[in-house]
Amino acid sequence: MAEALPYRRHAQALLTLGLPLVGSHLAQLAIGVADNVMIGWYSVEGLAAVTLGHSATFVFFIVGSGFAFAVLPMVATAAAKGNGTQLRRVTRMGMWISAIYGAAIMPILIWSEPWLRALGQDPEIAALAGGYMRILSIGMIPSLLVMTLKNHLAGLEHTRAVLWITIAAAVLNVVLNYILIFGKFGAPELGVNGAAIASVTMQLASLLMTVAYINRRFPGQAMFARLWRPDPEAFARVFRLGWPIGLTNLAESGLFSASAILMGWIGALPLAAHGIALQLASLTFVVHLGLSQAATVRVGNAQGRGDDAALVNGAIVATALSVMFAFLTIALFLSVPEFLISIFLDPSDPDKPTILAIGAVLLAVAALFQLVDGAQVIALGLLRGLEDTRVPMIYAAISYWIIGIPTSYVLGFVVGWGGVGIWLGLVVGLLFAAVFLMHRFWRRVLG
């Protein structure tokens, strides 16, 4: 019984820290879900375009967010040591790098239609997606700055603030979507472009809310005073830790975005079904992601205090919580797939039966990778708490791009299993990542 108490305390601490992060990720994901649901009611072509455009834009965003994620363990460790100057320095330079990156990739998003066509997408869908991405490019810098500041707050264990700011942004996005997509309250009917304008407005509002909270809650940090002043040492530290995280994020998110490209080769309806199934899988994934970020903070704190026992026990509890949730989502996906998918579709849409049939099968495959997807992201969070990012980047690249994507192509097009084969390739890539990353963490910790 004595052994159980430390684990209970670790579970309580992880959930207290992690559940608001899970909630904030769910609220953030609700922004994409709201776009897909409302555009799905608007038109199937619009849904395919938003699926494609959001997937492509997210690849660039998640690479840049590597620098924001680098701030999290560095702030957690500095906070455990009582070094307020250091946590301010790394957050500021995280903002610098995020803004520089965002400005650099804006032209790629603005002129996205030609390269979407070059990737074999339907010309009509590519044109719609290109317009959507052109507007989204405006919000890239604000969204990366928000991600940096949210990781700063998470490192300080102020995760409830992150939750409420994100919920407010998600509500604003839904309201603006309703007005701008369908042309309500005298606004023009903008369709896909209306969803993009709503997203950009929400990102700017999120930035203002986050800055206001930090200024009010931590006036002594002077986070934004003389923000223009460079700090080469902190800049280099954040960059060194962040670029492997960004490329690791690219390897994983690129796996799913590449699968959207492959599904687009099959047709618009399979791509629409893929987008819905992927949104549902993403809803469950963010629970593991929130636990992973909480694990990063706990490991960073334990390392800052030199508490090896807390580090090990916290890692065990984080993994166990992830496994338990994975079994719950497996049961959900296998029991009511048609109900879940129908939420995203207009009941009168003549293509609904076809999309339901394709999506139900894809969701059954998604149930297969719940365990391995959770395991690999928990392992990444644990390793980031140790500020170990370069070797995990290599493992991710091998798992997703040398193993996962080729397997998806072979099973989908060579073997001829279509969308199911593409998704089974995702399962294989995630499985290898989970094994490689978990092995590395426990080898580092236990020797």
C-alpha positions, 0 to 999 in steps of 0.5 A: 500500500505504501508503494501506491501513494507516490503513484497516486500523488503523481497521477493527481499532479499530472492530471491537475497539470494535464487536464487543463492542457487537454482541455485547451488542446480540445478547444484548439482542435474545436476550431478545426472541427468547427471549420470542417463541420460548418464547411461540411454543411456548406458543401462537400467540395468545400470540406475537401478543400478545407481538409487539404488546406488545413492539413498543408498549413498545419505542416508549416505551423507544427514545424515552427511550433517546435521553438514554442515547445522548446520553451516548455521544458526550459521554463519548467527547469528554470522555474524549479531552480528559481531562475526567473531571469532565465525563463524570461530570456528563453521565452522572449527568444522563443517569440523572436524565432517564432516570428522570424519563421512565420514571416519566412513561410508566409510566401509559401502559403500565399502562393500554394495553389500551384504546388497543390496542383503539382502534387496531383490534387484536383484543380477545383479543390486546389483553387479553393484550398489555395484561397483558404491558405492565402488568408490563413497565412496572415495568422501564422505569426500570431498563432506561433506567438500564442503557442510560445506564450502558452508553453511559457504559461504551461512551464509555470504550471498556469495551465488553467489560463491556457484553457480559458483563453483557448475556449474563448478563442474557440467560441469566437471562431464558431460565431465568426464561422457562422456569420462569414461562411453562411452570410448571416447578420448582413455579412457576405456569404464567403464560404471557405474564405469566411472560415479562413477569415474567422480563424485569423481573427481568432488568432489575433484575439488569442494573442491579445488575450494571452499578452494581457494575462501575462502582463496582469498575472506576472508584472514582475517578469516584464516579459514584453519590455524591450522585447526588441533587444536581442539575446544571442545566448538564449536565442541559440539555446532555444534554437538548438533545442527547438529545431529538432522538435520542429522536424520531429513534429514535421515527421509526424504531422507530415505523415498525416498530411501526406496521407491526405495527399494520397487520399486525394489521389483516390478522389474527393469523397475518400478525402472528405471521409479521411478528413472526418476520421482524422478529426475524430482521431485527433480529438482523442490524440490531444488527450495524450498530447496534454498528458505528454506536455504535463509529463515534460513539465514534471520531468523538467521540474524533477530534473531541476530538483535532481529528484530521480525517483520522482522522474521515474515514477512520474513517467510510469504514471503518465504512460499508464494514464495514456494506455487507459485512455487509449482503451476507452477510445478504442471501444468508442471508435469500434462501437458507434463509428457511423454516429461519430462520422454523421456529426460532420455531414449534412443529413440531406447530402446525397454523398452522405452514405458513401462518406459514412461507409468509407469513414466507418472503415477508416475509423476502425483502423484508427482504433488500431493506432490509439495505443501506439500513437499515445505511447509515441507522444508520451515518450516524446514528452518525457524525452523533451523534459530531459531536453533530449530532442535530436535522436528522437528526431531521427527516430521519428523520421525513420519511423514515419517517412522511411517506414510509414509512408512507403507502407501506406503507398504500397498497401494503398496502391500496389496491394490495392487496399485503397484508403484502408491500406493508406491508414494501415501504413500510418499504424505501422509508422506509429508502432515503430516510433513508439518502440524506438522512443520508449526504449530510448527514454528508459535506457537513458533513465535506468541505464 
